[in-house]
C-alpha cells in the first residue's frame, strides 16, 4: 500500500519537477518495471503511462522497449499490464511522436 501511495504522489508532483528530478522519478519507476511482484510492476507501469508526456525522447524509447520486452514475459499478468501501458502511452502521444 505504501508503494502505491508513494508512486501516486510522485506522479502528482512530476508536473513540477525539473528535468533531472523527472529523470530520477523515471528511473525509480523503470526499476519497478522489472520487479516480479505483480502489484509493484502494475503500479509502476501505470505510473509511467501517467507521466509519459513529460518524458524526453530517450526516456520514452527506453520505456517502450522495456514494456515491449514485458510482452514476452511468462507471467500473463505482467505481459497484459505491459500491453495496457503501451496502449495508454500511445493514446496520449500525438501522431508526430508516434512516427519517431
C-alpha positions in Angstrom: 0.0 0.0 0.0 2.8 2.4 0.8 4.3 1.7 -2.6 1.1 2.8 -4.3 0.9 6.0 -2.2 4.4 6.9 -3.0 4.1 6.2 -6.7 0.8 8.2 -6.9 2.5 11.2 -5.1 5.4 11.1 -7.5 3.0 11.2 -10.5 1.3 14.2 -8.9 4.4 16.2 -8.3 6.1 15.2 -11.6 4.5 18.1 -13.3 6.5 20.5 -11.1 9.9 18.7 -11.4 12.9 19.9 -13.3 14.5 17.6 -15.9 17.0 16.0 -13.5 14.3 15.4 -10.9 11.9 13.9 -13.5 14.8 11.7 -14.7 15.2 10.4 -11.1 11.4 9.6 -10.9 11.6 7.9 -14.3 14.5 5.7 -13.2 12.6 4.8 -10.0 9.6 3.7 -12.0 11.7 1.9 -14.6 13.4 -0.2 -11.8 9.9 -1.2 -10.7 9.0 -2.5 -14.1 11.5 -5.4 -13.8 10.2 -6.3 -10.3 8.4 -9.6 -10.2 5.9 -8.6 -7.6 2.8 -8.1 -9.7 1.5 -5.2 -7.6 4.6 -3.2 -7.8 5.1 -4.0 -11.5 1.5 -2.9 -12.3 1.7 0.3 -10.2 4.9 1.4 -11.8 3.8 0.6 -15.3 0.6 2.6 -14.7 2.6 5.4 -13.2 4.9 5.6 -16.2 1.9 5.8 -18.5 0.7 8.7 -16.4 3.9 10.8 -16.8 4.7 9.6 -20.3 4.2 13.0 -22.0 6.7 14.6 -19.7 9.5 12.1 -20.6 12.2 13.1 -23.1 12.6 11.0 -26.3 15.3 8.8 -24.9 13.3 8.0 -21.7 10.2 7.3 -23.7 12.1 5.0 -26.0 13.5 3.1 -23.0 10.0 2.8 -21.5 8.5 1.4 -24.7 11.4 -1.1 -25.2 11.1 -2.3 -21.6 7.3 -2.6 -21.9 7.7 -4.5 -25.2 10.1 -6.9 -23.6 7.4 -7.5 -20.9 5.0 -8.6 -23.7 7.1 -11.9 -23.8 7.1 -12.5 -20.0 5.9 -15.9 -19.0 3.5 -14.3 -16.5 0.2 -13.4 -18.2 -0.4 -10.6 -15.8 2.9 -8.9 -16.5 2.6 -9.1 -20.3 -1.0 -7.9 -20.0 -0.1 -4.9 -17.9 2.7 -4.1 -20.3 0.3 -4.2 -23.3 -2.1 -2.0 -21.4 0.6 0.5 -20.5 1.8 0.7 -24.1 -1.8 1.4 -25.2 -2.2 4.1 -22.6 1.0 5.8 -23.7 0.1 5.5 -27.4 -3.2 7.2 -26.7 -1.5 10.1 -25.1 1.0 10.7 -27.8 0.3 12.7 -30.9 0.9 11.3 -34.4 4.2 13.1 -34.7 5.5 11.5 -31.6 4.3 8.0 -32.7 6.1 8.3 -36.0 9.5 9.0 -34.5 
